[in-house]
Amino acid sequence: MKKISLYLFVLSCFALTTACKKKFTLPPDKAAPANGGSITIDSLYKKYNNYYLGGPTPTKQFRFSNDVCVTGTVTADEVSGNIYKTVYIQDATGGLQVKLINSGGLFVGDLIRINLNNVLLDDYAKMVQLDSIDIEKKVVKISSGNPVTPTKVSFAQIMAMNNGHSNMQGRLVLLDSVEFSMVYKNRTFADQINKVAYDRTIINYTNTPLTVRTSGYSNFAGKTIPCGKGSVVAVVSQFNSSIQLLIRDFNEVNLAAGVCPYLGKPFDTDGFGEGWNIVKVNGFVPYTIGTYGGASYANITNNINGIKNNCETWLISPALDLSGSTNPVVNFATAAYTSAGSSFQAFVSTNYTSGDPNAATWTNLNPLLSAGSYAWVNSGLISLNPYKTQNVRIGFKYIGTSAGSSTWEMDNFYIAEN
């Protein structure tokens, strides 16, 4: 009897245990995005140009309606932080920007296929793109470790336009025998502390400029720009009419050390600082940082709220020791709207320390200046050979009167060996 009772007890426990077991439902296998044919990158550009003609509008957008796919190799990813929620892909016919819904998951060398069904083909400020791609739903990674060799190109090839777009948009390129403009040498690529992006200018042997755009979130934002010449690998991007180069890896900035300027000041949006001094001798009109079309510069005007103010205001550089220099020069650019009664001049001094500039001795540098209409004019290379000593400062003197108003802009200041 005891054996039977024990048997029944064990049997009932087994039944309860079995009844309490939860049955889990396995998730369905993830289906790869459909492949209903292929399209090349250059064909995407042709489709964009044919559809938009005058450019996209909020009520005119092109969305794919079938399972056609584009296949390309990732040439730039988000690893360095210089690119965010974006990758660039390339095939044998061209390169293309791909905007992602979520960050991460795709890397340089990944060969991927993107299903374009219901995907928007548009542009952002003239940069043609596939918009809002969901990696989980739209992308198949075919393989990894497929390096793309950058195409060696000239500045002219990058700047050549078709319907308002660079012919090299989205491509990985190599620029050889280049250097950064003197004013940017020995400065950082961007503001790593405040996470502010900067535009720096790179030039070729003819001094043709191209913009290098660097995010303040990139892992090389705080690195110093080399002063010499060499090569740079980058992806070609565009913002409206400005062609921009995006560096994907600091190790692909292969520039020599070179000779750096004694002083350079691009007057970015970070303000004056760095020893520059604004002195208001008469009145309250200040120098400010102005911006227009993405560019920034030192700016001053005596026309405030329609009132023409009497003033004398100086912008004075930090002191430099040029006693060890060989052939120093100063260079800058100006743009202006001018009228009678106001003036802008550039001087050099070796005995100014602080306070009222009129208490020191200043010599007029007589630079080339803008004649008006906000046309930028380069000052020319102005020799500082007579001032190869200590405590050398450059001062920009602005005079405003109630008889007239004027606006002066100054940028790309540097002192360097010629």
Order of alpha helices (4+ residues) and beta strands (2+ residues): alpha-alpha-beta-beta-beta-beta-beta-beta-beta-alpha-beta-beta-alpha-beta-beta-beta-beta-beta-beta-beta-beta-beta-beta-beta-beta-beta-beta-beta-beta-beta-beta-beta-beta-beta-beta
